[in-house]
Amino acid sequence: MSWRGKEKSNPGRTFQAPPGFRDSEAPALNAGEVVASTYQVRQPVARTENGQVFEAWDMLMERPVAIKVAWRDPGTTPLIHEARRCAAVRDEIAADVHLVGNHRGVEYVVAERLVGRPLHELLAAYVATGALMPPGEVLDVLRRTARGMVAAHAAGIATGELSGETVLRVGAERAVIGSLSMSQVPSIGAAAVCWAPEIVTKQRNLQEPDVQGPVDVYGLGCLAVELATGRPPYLGDSVKATLFGHVHHRPPPLAELRPDLPVELGDLVAELLDKNPAARPTAEAIAAQLASIEERAAATRRVVRVLLIDDDGDRVRALWSIVRRAHPRATVDAARDGQEAVAKLRRDHPDLVVIDSRLAGSMNALELCMYVSGLEEAKGAVVAAIADDVGSADSAVLMQMGAHQLIARGPELGASLSQLVQHVADAPRFAGSSGRITISG
């Protein structure tokens, strides 16, 4: 199934196709129109070869849904086949199908509405900040996609192209592929070609059932390189140059390009991109290996050392519990005044220092923030201050004196502190003040 963008008008054409036909400039459904007395149409989402997709509102379940309506053109491929493919894959990589019906003589399918960011947009956002996708997220997307591929292959279904253009990141814990999205995500990229070497050289035919599995695996390898480096493998100045790279060039050395990724991931990706389809591992083997790599990476992640500085014992106990519940590898220590805090900073080199703005004693919060900012043993640590009002002049002074982040005191303090602990655990050791952000509760 190919992806169709906005229809181009033909100024020399005098015949205007009526709504509901593939070449019509008018949408197949109008905003506000109700389908099956339940689904109120909101706006168009996409046009494909066999129908148009709309966002709609399920008035009974009170939730957004997607409706795909078939074209009225004779010979249009029935939507039921696409709906059955999605329904057959028992994994989150495929959209849930709710209903198949007929509206004014035209077939339609109702599915869950998928809202997220295509991976290529997410990767571009990282690159724009001078960064690449973090190792944990690279592994998570690959593991979820591989697990979905296992489910698709078990149902006798090929995943089709896997790339930044055809995979949608939904929230932080899901990936959906275009060929199983009920056309809410493109199923093929802009180049509209298959990159697998055996297909490029025409040694094998993509229509052969035993060919599709290795081709899908090759596509997963391409996706892995794109996630790790921010760009697809073998990318040339033209489609022809890119195809040449897929056929003749060695896989990119991920261990050299991304030394922060597990070495064994680079080895696995090289196997996925093997020019010989028979040498590529199965989807089941890939999913198992990725799960193992991800588990090992998580197990070797550094401990997050947190120092709480507050002279109120009750507040310290509450914050202590929050930090320990926020991350399994968080260790916590506490200091009741500035003098004790400095001693523990010099001894333990914490990753996160949390100072209560109400601190009294040998140093107040402002003095301690300023002192910590110049302390050699605290370089690279994130300094956070708990403030009564993050927008106040006092809070601004805390930032000027060396606090990197502010947390607002209030009912959301626990959630904000947990978020900060998780952020510190997943990020490289903080350096300088350029990364300052404000977390408000």
PyMOL commands that set and color helices and strands:
alter all, ss='L'
color gray80, all
select helices_A, chain A and resi 79-88+119-128+135-154+178-180+197-200+209-229+239-248+254-257+263-272+277-279+283-299+313-326+338-348+365-373+376-378+393-400+413-426
alter helices_A, ss='H'
color red, helices_A
select strands_A, chain A and resi 3-4+34-35+39-48+51-58+63-70+97-103+106-112+117-118+167-169+175-177+304-309+330-335+352-356+382-387+405-408+437-439
alter strands_A, ss='S'
color yellow, strands_A
deselect
rebuild
show_as cartoon
